[in-house]
Amino acid sequence: MTDRTRTFPEGFRWGSATAAHQVEGNNVNNDWWPREHAEGTSIAEPSGDACDSYHRYREDIAILADLGLDTYRFSIEWSRIEPEPGFVSRAEVDHYRRMVEACHEAGLQPMVSLMHFTVPQWFAQQGMWRAPGAVDRFRRFTELALPIVGEGVPWICTINEPNIAAMIAGGEDPANLVAYGLPAPDLAVADTLLACHRASREVLGEHTDAMTGWTVATQAFQPEPGCEEIAREYGHQRDDWYLEAARGDDFVGVQAYTRTIIGPDGPKQPAEGVETTLTGWEFYPEALEIGVRAAAELAGAPVFVTENGIATADDSRRIAYTRGALEGLHRAIDDGIEVLGYLHWSALDNYEWASGYRPTFGLIHVDRETFARTPKPSARWLGEVARRNALEAA
């Protein structure tokens, strides 16, 4: 060990994350499926079979464990569990419980997200988060999930990126949901999402011993000189409000990828000549440290890095980005911020919503024809960091 070795706290968790619609395949009952197949859609391509993880989850879990990771975050698909209002599929509840058990059998701790963007078509048709009974519906869904998460799930995320969900509701077209020009959020939807989160936490608190919280896409809004107030106003309703709302939660999830420069007219595109990723975002690993510090200050809760990664075809840049992000994360920890763990996005090269399969975030390559899994050098590199619980000098 050298003087430049950065050791993480004892008990720090290392893992990776996925989301049901992005990896399972054939989620025909949720609201994204018809969007993908609609005539004239702005979505690049349909999800189809995705990574077939619905059938191959044991293989995925085994690979993560073999790499040296110890935590797997995945989401459960509401539309599988309740494909029609009031009809509960016991088989699907059992399926997700088997995923929890498979994690334990492989030596991984599961983190389960209850809602990662997708909802049942019937709920969307009722008005989704604008529906009068939305909070009661989500409370009921949380109750339906108790056989899955009631035991052996240390961390539960109620709602993934509610700030992005509110912006989807405000902008409607998911193809517009990119950095450097996010649509204005629907603030009424934001209020409903917070009420859903609190109702869900109440149910989980009564019936589980899990730590519960929601995850926020922290976006590192940075003002140009003289634009501080513009950046504060732009960022508060898209970012900070959701961190402030996490006060009193058991943890807050931070999901960080890039930064956005705010000028006199709002968000700006990356400067010419700046390295960008396959999503068009600036290569900016410092975004994680910024997000973690903001979350700690505004939420006052322990932080869990629930997503951080990069869309690139050059795996050496994935390693460089992740190293830079972890260096910044370690600086925050050194300054006394309580960080529970780091989960890389994503475990697999998966379906990236309106962008389709082109942006590759995965630690593991997935053959689009055969579904064969091949861990990348970045996966083995991160696994070694996890085994040592330390980041060696470059």
C-alpha positions in Angstrom: 0.0 0.0 0.0 1.3 3.5 -0.9 0.6 6.9 0.6 -1.7 7.5 -2.3 -3.9 4.5 -1.6 -7.4 5.7 -0.8 -9.1 3.3 1.7 -12.9 3.4 2.1 -14.7 3.0 5.4 -15.2 -0.5 6.9 -18.5 -1.9 5.7 -18.6 0.3 2.6 -20.7 -1.4 -0.1 -19.6 -2.0 -3.7 -21.9 -3.0 -6.5 -23.8 -2.2 -9.6 -27.3 -1.4 -10.7 -30.0 -2.2 -13.3 -33.6 -1.4 -13.8 -36.4 -3.8 -14.8 -37.5 -2.3 -18.1 -33.9 -1.7 -19.2 -32.8 -5.3 -18.8 -35.7 -7.8 -18.4 -37.3 -7.7 -21.8 -40.9 -7.8 -22.9 -42.4 -5.7 -20.3 -45.6 -5.4 -22.4 -47.9 -4.2 -19.7 -46.1 -1.0 -18.7 -46.5 2.5 -20.1 -43.2 2.6 -22.0 -44.0 -0.4 -24.2 -46.7 1.4 -26.2 -44.5 4.6 -26.3 -41.7 2.6 -27.9 -44.0 1.1 -30.5 -46.2 4.2 -31.3 -46.2 5.4 -34.9 -43.9 8.4 -35.2 -42.3 7.9 -31.8 -39.2 9.9 -31.0 -37.8 6.8 -29.2 -34.8 5.4 -31.0 -36.0 1.7 -30.9 -38.1 -0.6 -28.9 -36.8 -2.4 -25.9 -37.9 -5.8 -27.1 -36.0 -8.7 -25.4 -33.7 -6.1 -23.7 -30.9 -8.2 -22.0 -33.3 -11.1 -21.2 -32.4 -10.7 -17.6 -35.9 -11.8 -16.6 -34.7 -15.3 -17.4 -30.9 -14.8 -16.9 -30.8 -12.9 -13.6 -29.0 -15.7 -11.8 -26.2 -15.5 -14.4 -26.0 -11.7 -13.9 -25.9 -12.0 -10.2 -23.2 -14.7 -10.3 -21.0 -12.6 -12.6 -21.2 -9.6 -10.2 -20.3 -11.8 -7.3 -17.5 -13.4 -9.2 -16.1 -10.0 -10.0 -15.8 -9.2 -6.3 -18.8 -6.9 -5.9 -21.1 -7.3 -2.9 -24.3 -5.4 -3.7 -26.8 -5.5 -6.5 -29.5 -2.9 -7.0 -32.4 -3.9 -9.2 -36.0 -2.8 -9.6 -39.3 -4.6 -9.6 -41.8 -4.1 -12.4 -45.1 -2.9 -11.0 -46.9 -3.8 -14.3 -45.8 -7.5 -13.8 -47.0 -7.6 -10.3 -50.3 -5.8 -10.9 -51.0 -6.0 -14.6 -54.6 -4.9 -14.1 -55.9 -2.9 -11.1 -56.5 -5.2 -8.2 -55.2 -8.3 -9.9 -52.0 -9.5 -8.3 -49.7 -12.0 -9.9 -48.4 -14.3 -7.2 -46.0 -15.8 -9.8 -44.4 -12.5 -10.4 -44.1 -11.7 -6.7 -42.4 -15.1 -6.3 -40.1 -14.3 -9.3 -38.8 -11.1 -7.6 -38.5 -12.9 -4.3 -36.3 -15.5 -6.0 -34.1 -12.6 -7.2 -33.6 -11.5 -3.6 -32.8 -15.1 -2.6 -30.4 -15.5 -5.5 -28.5 -12.5 -4.3 -28.1 -14.0 -0.9 -27.0 -17.3 -2.3 -24.3 -15.6 -4.3 -23.1 -13.5 -1.4 -24.6 -10.2 -2.6 -26.8 -7.8 -0.6 -29.9 -6.7 -2.6 -31.1 -3.1 -2.9 -34.6 -3.0 -4.4 -36.2 -0.1 -6.2 -39.9 -0.2 -6.2 -40.5 2.2 -9.1 -37.8 2.9 -11.8 -39.8 5.2 -14.2 -42.3 2.6 -15.6 -45.8 2.1 -14.3 -48.7 -0.2 -15.4 -50.6 1.0 -18.5 -53.8 1.1 -16.5 -52.3 3.5 -14.1 -50.9 5.7 -16.9 -54.4 5.7 -18.5 -55.9 6.9 -15.2 -53.6 9.9 -15.3 -50.5 8.4 -13.6 -49.1 10.9 -11.0 -52.0 13.3 -11.8 -54.6 10.7 -10.9 -56.7 11.5 -7.8 -55.9 8.2 -6.2 -52.2 8.1 -7.1 -50.9 8.1 -3.6 -53.2 5.3 -2.5 -52.3 3.3 -5.5 -48.6 3.6 -4.8 -49.2 2.8 -1.1 -51.1 -0.3 -2.2 -48.2 -1.3 -4.6 -45.8 -1.0 -1.7 -48.0 -3.4 0.3 -48.0 -5.8 -2.6 -44.2 -5.7 -2.7 -43.8 -6.7 1.0 -43.4 -10.4 0.3 -40.4 -9.4 -1.9 -38.7 -6.9 0.3 -40.0 -7.8 3.8 -37.0 -9.7 4.8 -33.4 -9.8 3.7 -33.4 -6.5 1.8 -31.3 -4.0 3.7 -32.1 -1.0 1.4 -35.2 0.0 -0.5 -35.5 2.8 -2.9 -39.1 4.0 -3.2 -39.0 6.1 -6.3 -36.1 6.4 -8.7 -35.2 10.0 -9.7 -38.4 11.7 -8.9 -36.9 14.9 -10.3 -36.6 13.2 -13.7 -40.1 11.7 -13.4 -41.5 15.2 -12.8 -39.6 16.6 -15.8 -40.9 13.8 -18.0 -44.4 14.8 -16.8 -43.6 18.4 -17.6 -42.0 17.7 -21.0 -44.0 14.7 -22.0 -41.7 13.7 -24.9 -38.9 11.5 -23.2 -36.6 12.2 -26.2 -36.2 15.8 -24.8 -35.0 14.5 -21.5 -31.3 15.2 -21.9 -28.8 17.4 -20.1 -28.3 21.0 -21.2 -32.0 21.7 -21.7 -34.2 19.7 -19.3 -37.9 20.5 -19.5 -39.5 22.3 -16.6 -40.9 19.9 -14.0 -44.6 19.6 -13.3 -44.5 20.8 -9.7 -47.9 19.2 -8.9 -46.5 15.9 -10.0 -43.4 16.5 -7.8 -45.7 17.1 -4.8 -47.6 13.9 -5.6 -44.3 11.9 -5.9 -43.2 13.1 -2.5 -46.5 12.1 -1.0 -46.2 8.7 -2.6 -42.6 8.4 -1.3 -43.7 9.2 2.2 -46.7 6.8 2.1 -44.4 4.1 0.8 -41.8 4.7 3.6 -44.6 4.6 6.1 -45.7 1.1 4.9 -42.1 -0.1 4.7 -41.3 1.3 8.2 -44.2 -0.7 9.7 -43.3 -4.0 8.0 -39.6 -4.1 7.4 -36.3 -3.3 9.0 -34.9 -1.8 5.8 -33.3 1.6 5.3 -35.5 3.5 2.9 -35.1 6.5 0.8 -35.4 7.8 -2.8 -32.8 8.5 -5.4 -32.1 11.9 -6.9 -30.3 12.7 -10.2 -27.9 15.3 -9.0 -26.9 17.4 -12.0 -24.1 19.7 -10.8 -25.5 23.0 -12.2 -22.6 25.4 -12.3 -23.1 29.1 -13.0 -21.0 31.3 -15.3 -19.9 34.5 -13.5 -22.9 36.6 -12.7 -25.4 33.8 -13.3 -25.5 32.5 -9.7 -29.1 33.4 -9.2 -30.2 32.0 -12.5 -28.4 28.7 -11.7 -30.0 28.6 -8.2 -33.5 29.1 -9.6 -33.0 26.6 -12.4 -31.4 24.0 -10.3 -33.7 24.2 -7.2 -36.8 22.8 -8.9 -34.8 20.2 -10.9 -32.5 19.0 -8.1 -32.2 20.6 -4.7 -35.9 20.5 -3.8 -35.8 16.7 -3.9 -32.7 16.5 -1.8 -34.3 18.8 0.8 -37.4 16.6 0.7 -35.2 13.6 1.8 -34.6 15.1 5.2 -35.5 12.5 7.8 -35.1 9.6 5.4 -32.8 6.7 6.3 -30.6 7.5 3.3 -30.6 9.5 0.1 -29.5 8.0 -3.2 -27.2 10.1 -5.4 -27.1 9.5 -9.2 -24.5 11.6 -10.9 -23.0 11.6 -14.4 -22.1 15.1 -15.6 -22.4 18.8 -15.0 -24.4 21.5 -16.7 -23.1 25.1 -17.1 -25.7 27.7 -16.6 -25.3 31.0 -18.5 -27.5 34.1 -18.8 -30.0 32.2 -21.0 -30.0 29.0 -19.0 -28.2 25.7 -19.7 -25.4 25.6 -22.2 -24.1 22.8 -24.5 -20.6 21.5 -23.6 -17.8 23.8 -24.9 -16.3 23.0 -28.2 -13.4 20.5 -27.9 -14.6 19.1 -24.5 -14.7 15.3 -24.3 -18.2 14.0 -24.5 -19.8 10.6 -24.0 -22.2 8.5 -26.2 -25.1 10.4 -24.6 -23.5 13.8 -25.6 -22.7 14.6 -21.9 -19.4 16.1 -20.9 -16.9 13.7 -19.5 -16.9 15.1 -16.0 -16.2 12.6 -13.2 -16.1 15.4 -10.6 -20.0 15.4 -10.8 -20.2 12.6 -8.3 -18.3 14.5 -5.5 -20.4 17.6 -6.2 -23.7 15.6 -6.0 -22.6 13.8 -2.8 -21.7 17.0 -1.0 -25.0 18.7 -2.1 -27.0 15.7 -0.9 -25.2 15.6 2.5 -25.8 19.3 3.0 -29.4 19.5 1.8 -30.8 16.1 2.9 -28.7 15.7 6.1 -29.0 12.0 5.6 -26.4 9.2 4.9 -25.6 9.1 1.2 -25.6 6.0 -1.0 -24.2 6.4 -4.5 -27.0 4.5 -6.3 -25.8 5.3 -9.8 -22.6 6.6 -11.4 -21.2 5.8 -14.8 -20.4 6.7 -18.4 -21.7 5.8 -21.8 -18.7 4.9 -23.9 -17.4 2.4 -26.4 -13.8 2.9 -25.0 -13.6 0.9 -21.8 -10.3 2.6 -20.8 -12.3 5.8 -20.5 -14.8 4.0 -18.3 -12.0 3.1 -16.0 -10.6 6.7 -16.1 -14.0 8.2 -15.4 -14.8 5.8 -12.5 -11.3 6.3 -11.0 -11.9 10.1 -11.1 -15.4 9.7 -9.6 -14.1 7.5 -6.8 -11.2 9.9 -6.0 -13.8 12.7 -5.5 -16.0 10.4 -3.5 -13.1 9.6 -1.2 -12.4 13.3 -0.7 -16.0 13.8 0.4 -15.7 10.9 2.8 -12.4 12.3 4.2 -14.3 15.5 5.0 -16.7 13.6 7.2 -19.6 12.9 4.8 -21.3 9.5 5.6 -21.4 7.5 2.4 -22.7 4.0 2.6 -21.6 2.6 -0.7 -21.0 3.0 -4.5 -23.1 1.3 -7.2 -22.0 1.6 -10.8 -24.4 2.2 -13.6 -24.9 -0.1 -15.2 -24.2 -3.8 -14.7 -25.1 -4.5 -18.3 -25.1 -2.7 -21.6 -28.8 -2.2 -21.5 -31.7 -0.3 -23.0 -31.3 3.4 -22.4 -34.9 4.7 -22.9 -35.3 7.1 -25.7 -31.7 6.5 -26.8 -32.1 2.8 -27.4 -29.1 0.5 -27.2 -26.5 2.8 -28.6 -25.2 4.3 -25.3 -23.2 1.5 -23.6 -23.0 2.1 -19.9 -22.3 -1.5 -18.9 -19.5 -3.2 -17.0 -20.7 -6.3 -18.8 -21.1 -6.5 -22.6 -24.3 -8.2 -23.8 -24.4 -9.7 -27.3 -27.6 -8.4 -28.9 -28.3 -11.7 -30.7 -27.2 -14.4 -28.2 -27.4 -12.5 -24.9 -24.0 -13.8 -24.0 -22.4 -11.9 -21.2 -18.8 -10.8 -21.3 -17.3 -8.8 -18.4 -15.2 -5.8 -19.6 -11.8 -4.8 -18.2 -13.6 -2.1 -16.3 -15.7 -4.7 -14.5 -12.6 -6.6 -13.3 -10.9 -3.3 -12.3 -13.9 -2.2 -10.2 -14.1 -5.7 -8.7 -10.5 -5.4 -7.5 -11.2 -2.0 -6.0 -14.1 -3.6 -4.2 -12.1 -6.6 -2.9 -9.5 -4.3 -1.5 -12.0 -1.7 -0.4 -9.4 0.8 -1.6 -8.4 2.7 -4.7 -4.8 2.2 -5.5 -2.7 5.0 -7.0 -2.8 5.1 -10.8 
